[in-house]
């Protein structure tokens, strides 16, 4: 029996922020700066509320948390700019990320990267972390789809790009938003929490890190 015939999955798709790369520190610093500009202190509760969100959901969350009705789009644009500055300073692969990528690549597994962040942020994060974009067979970002996570579009699209049905793809996610997107697309979702206290109840399985033996 060939290795391909023994596989449970025909592709593996990684989230970026907090899953493949340790970018949440950069996002947190950006969030702290934004909240300070608005005269507020950024807390872990705020972090859990915003984690993984983009587009209208992020805009609504920021407007609500900062009590700035109608200013959501402006606040989110400002946060993205601050995050882009921060990610140019530091980003590193999460524990076990490069090793898992290497094993999957050596086995000939098709690999995807699907991020709710925009293309500029993802490209800069990969460059800062020293991860080559061509490590993946397909990449897709939040500004390249009509509806960001938790909508399933980004996973449905990248599965099409990889040439595999969603039911044959394993998705690695660290946030409830991303887990919901993978589940809605019909993928098998592996949750790897990046923020303490975040519950990934829609994941098919949850592991502590990408270095865990089950992976």
Secondary structure, DSSP 8 states (H G I E B T S, - for coil): --HHHH-S-SEEEE-TBTTTB--HHHHHHHHHHHHHHTT----HHHHHHHTT--HHHHHHHHHHHTT-TT-HHHHHHHHHHHHHHHHTT---B-TTHHHHHHHHHHTT-EEEEEESS-HHHHHHHHHHHT--GGGSSEEEEGGGSSS-TTSSHHHHHHHHHHT--GGGEEEEESSHHHHHHHHHHT-EEEE---STT---TTSSEE-S-TTSTT-
